[in-house]
Amino acid sequence: MSDPASSSASASAGDVASLSTEQLMHDYVLGNYGRFPIAFERGEGVWLWAEDGRRYLDFSSGVAVCALGHSPKVMVDALAKQAATLIHCSNLYWVRKQAELARFVVETIMGRAGKVFFCNSGAEANDGLIKLARKRAWEKYGADSGKNVVVTCRQSFHGRTLGGIAATGQEKVKIGFDPLLPGFLHVPFNDPATLREAVNEKTAAILFEPVQGEGGIHAATPEFFAEAAKLRDEFDLLLMFDEVQCGAGRTGDWCGWRTILDGSGVEVEPDAVSWAKGFAGGFPMGALWVSDEHASVLGPGTHGSTFGGTPLACAVALAVLGEIEGAGVLANVKRQESRIREAVAAWDFPVLADLRGVGLMLGFVLDADAMARIPDFVSSGKSPSLFVVNASRDTGLLTVPAGETVVRWLPPLNVTDAEVDEALALFHGVLSTLSGR
Ligand SMILES: Cc1ncc(COP(=O)(O)O)c(C=O)c1O
């Protein structure tokens, strides 16, 4: 029995209403996240309301999740209708909504023949890609070939499962979890020559994010795509894209790599792709697509997930993706990106070094030297990105840090002109204050 006087036993079932969210979080929820001290209780579109009644302009979207904002009608209606009809049935049976959603992925998102598997998160989708690559090489070349290495990039992020942290090119996610899953090699992002040096007959796949998100909003270059595709052909490996953060419309096209390669003269298509985050607008869902050529690798009994592709999840994803397709949302992404870029181009703040990114996946890059001249920042002990994210939140604008120096804007894809203008005004105010103006 726990000691009734200890904090973890302080709330009996009867008195929970009298306890603050902060207290409940502290007493009962695992402390694995660094959290900002706010609890939201309601959301509508781009707006969130905290428990103290304060309203926030949410340009984080649950870290690129709420593609259509908070509680959009199209999602609420789809949820309610499907929940009242059929929430779950196992993958022992045909699932109509799953098949319809897979068709949407193949016909509309990819526009290429292939097959789709549904799961519940980005890490899980990437685990599926890793299994696909290994099994495909094992079937074709045999266990003795040793062709099982997946080459990924430094500063990448592929999730928190054992497969995800092994694939991720950042040491901080791996510390303490040895032995890590073997068979991964990390190369510098956007360095075609080093990629070529790393790849050999043992390589089963190359996996990278077309736009690195957690690593600080870096888009892959056409040269990097082109070299990866060449190596695919030379070494018979799979080229796999992690579109968990940059996919499903965030760049202004269904596929992030097509936005980047558009007009570059380079044309590259992957063998497999993963999605999650905004794919179902906030309903937990991950997915992977594999080209027809390799689809038979994951045959009966090779892979699965109890909750993968339920009628409820698929109905919601269909509604969200259908809205993105039908309501001009992709065009809005590009238009709002241009409006933001145009406005920011006229700003002149020493603390702002750059604005980079694709579509509505934008990174404001802070100048660490200029930040170091701000006494409040220096005494805060925070990273530049966290300091500016906190300052923005104080003004009512929610953003997300990426690494030490990048502040991410990830607004809903259907964000309006007025909402973008308001965010620009708030962020301009933050940078003005920092600059002592
Ligand atoms: C590119 C990328 N891949 C994978 C993941 C992991 O997704 P999840 O948290 O849904 O497992 C993330 C999450 O941030 C991501 O940005």
The ligand as a Gaussian input file, in Angstrom:
#p B3LYP/6-31G(d) Opt

LIG

0 1
 C        9.340000      12.747000     -39.363000
 C        8.768000      12.030000     -38.191000
 N        8.744000      10.686000     -38.194000
 C        8.212000       9.997000     -37.177000
 C        7.695000      10.624000     -36.077000
 C        7.105000       9.830000     -34.960000
 O        5.711000       9.933000     -35.005000
 P        4.835000       9.473000     -33.752000
 O        5.133000      10.431000     -32.643000
 O        3.423000       9.539000     -34.255000
 O        5.255000       8.093000     -33.421000
 C        7.696000      12.027000     -36.020000
 C        7.180000      12.741000     -34.855000
 O        7.504000      13.875000     -34.592000
 C        8.254000      12.739000     -37.112000
 O        8.299000      14.083000     -37.111000

